[in-house]
Amino acid sequence: MGLIKTLLIIGIIYYSFKFLARLFAPYLMKKAMSKMEEKMRNQTRQNTTNDIKVGETIIDKKPNSNKQSDKSVGEYIDFEEID
């Protein structure tokens, strides 16, 4: 009798979870999609609000000019492949 009762409880829990998932899954998916859509909208809004004129060149980072070549390495030779 205990085995049947345990299997019955497990079956009821399984089917009730399955039923509730079918009820609430569309709502949860819609909610998740709206959050992702809002996040994407905010990201595109941030990218378009920059005050950049058409044709303007923008340099974000100044390149390091203090690099010196190491003379111990040797000379660079450009080899060509011969057929």
C-alpha positions as semicolon CSV with decimal commas, in nm:
position;residue;x (nm);y (nm);z (nm)
1;M;0,000;0,000;0,000
2;G;0,290;0,237;0,078
3;L;0,448;0,181;-0,264
4;I;0,125;0,260;-0,449
5;K;0,071;0,571;-0,237
6;T;0,429;0,690;-0,306
7;L;0,395;0,631;-0,681
8;L;0,059;0,811;-0,680
9;I;0,209;1,114;-0,502
10;I;0,505;1,122;-0,741
11;G;0,266;1,102;-1,040
12;I;0,044;1,379;-0,904
13;I;0,346;1,604;-0,843
14;Y;0,484;1,530;-1,191
15;Y;0,158;1,599;-1,375
16;S;0,078;1,906;-1,168
17;F;0,424;2,048;-1,244
18;K;0,374;1,969;-1,613
19;F;0,031;2,138;-1,610
20;L;0,160;2,449;-1,431
21;A;0,456;2,471;-1,668
22;R;0,217;2,475;-1,964
23;L;0,018;2,753;-1,801
24;F;0,304;2,977;-1,694
25;A;0,574;2,907;-1,954
26;P;0,427;3,141;-2,220
27;Y;0,399;3,423;-1,967
28;L;0,755;3,371;-1,843
29;M;0,893;3,353;-2,197
30;K;0,709;3,672;-2,294
31;K;0,847;3,846;-1,985
32;A;1,204;3,731;-2,061
33;M;1,176;3,841;-2,424
34;S;1,049;4,185;-2,326
35;K;1,342;4,229;-2,086
36;M;1,592;4,130;-2,356
37;E;1,418;4,360;-2,605
38;E;1,438;4,651;-2,360
39;K;1,807;4,581;-2,297
40;M;1,878;4,577;-2,671
41;R;1,681;4,899;-2,717
42;N;1,886;5,069;-2,444
43;Q;2,212;4,951;-2,599
44;T;2,121;5,085;-2,942
45;R;2,000;5,409;-2,787
46;Q;2,338;5,453;-2,617
47;N;2,521;5,396;-2,945
48;T;2,313;5,647;-3,141
49;T;2,324;5,928;-2,885
50;N;2,693;6,003;-2,949
51;D;2,744;6,347;-3,102
52;I;2,950;6,237;-3,400
53;K;2,945;6,450;-3,713
54;V;2,937;6,280;-4,051
55;G;3,288;6,239;-4,187
56;E;3,459;6,319;-3,857
57;T;3,757;6,105;-3,762
58;I;3,767;5,994;-3,399
59;I;4,074;5,844;-3,232
60;D;3,991;5,683;-2,900
61;K;4,343;5,602;-2,785
62;K;4,673;5,767;-2,860
63;P;4,926;5,506;-2,976
64;N;5,238;5,458;-2,768
65;S;5,526;5,642;-2,932
66;N;5,795;5,547;-2,682
67;K;5,862;5,204;-2,833
68;Q;6,219;5,165;-2,953
69;S;6,338;4,891;-3,180
70;D;6,567;4,635;-3,026
71;K;6,891;4,633;-3,227
72;S;6,989;4,291;-3,096
73;V;6,705;4,125;-3,287
74;G;6,846;4,184;-3,633
75;E;6,729;4,315;-3,966
76;Y;6,384;4,240;-4,108
77;I;6,400;4,058;-4,441
78;D;6,094;4,015;-4,658
79;F;6,120;3,679;-4,834
80;E;5,936;3,608;-5,157
81;E;5,819;3,263;-5,255
82;I;5,967;3,132;-5,583
83;D;5,767;2,889;-5,792
